[in-house]
Amino acid sequence: SEVVLFDETDFGAATDPAHKLYLRNPSTVASEYFVIKLGNGTGDVNAQELGRLYAGDWMFVPYSADTDTDITITPSVATSMTLEYMAIYHS
């Protein structure tokens, strides 16, 4: 099911929009991927799909946490999946 991975509250009172996010799908199973979306929380019908993170893929993207834009992830399968992630930010 869809979960919020990051939102602006994760970065406290940070006003520097130079945040970076690193996400990696360590799976080796082709059917295990994550759908990455930008929106306003889970269930946002206007959320925009940023992309899909397939097995072995990673992404490094800028993130302006001074807005109400959340990053949500949805795993492709109901079984347990692992997502590695890291936020680099200036507070």
N, C-alpha and C positions, 0 to 999 in steps of 0.2 A: 504494500500500500504506500501511497505518497507520504513523504515526510519532509518537513522543513529542515534543510541542512544548515543554512546560514540565513540570518536576517540582521537588520541594522543594529539590533540590541546586543548582538554578540560582540560588537566592537566598542561598546560603551559610548563615551562622548566623543569618539574620534570624528574629526571633521576633515581630515586629510583623505581625499578620494583616491589615493594611490594604493589601495589595498589590492592584494593578489591572492587568488585561490588556486590551489593545486588539488586535483582529484585524479585518482587512479583506480581502475578496476583490475585487481590482480588475478581474476579468474582465468582459467585456461579453457573453459567450456563456452563454445561459440554462442549458445542460446542464452547465456547470462550477461545481460547488459543493463545499464541504468539509463533512464530517460531523465535528462537534466532540463529543468524549466525555470524561467524567471517570471515571477508573479507576485501576488499579494497573499501568500499563505497557501495552504492546501485547499484544493477544490476551486481555485480561482479559474473561472471559465475563460478569462481573458489572458491567462498565462501564455507566454511564448516559449515554445520548445527551443532550447539552445542547441541541443543535439543529443546523441546517444553515445554512451561510453561503453564500447564493446570490450570483450575479454582482452586483456593486455593493453588496452588504450589508456592514455592519460591526457589531461588538459591543464593548462596554466592560463588563467584569464584574469583581467582586471575586474575589480568589483567596487563600485561606489556605494558604500554602506550608509551614506547620508540620505538615502531615499527609502521609501517603503517597499522596495523590491527585495523579495525573498528568493533564495535559491532552493528549489525543491528537487527531490530525487524520487524516482519510482523504479524499483527493481522489476526485471522482466519475468521473473519466476517467483513462486511463493516460497521456495526453499530458502534456507539461510544463505545470504550473499554478503561478501565483505567489500566495503569501499574504503580506500585509504584517502585521507584528505588532510589539508593543512591550510591555514590562513596566515598570510604575512601582512601585517598592518602596522601603521604608525598611530600611536594614541597621544 
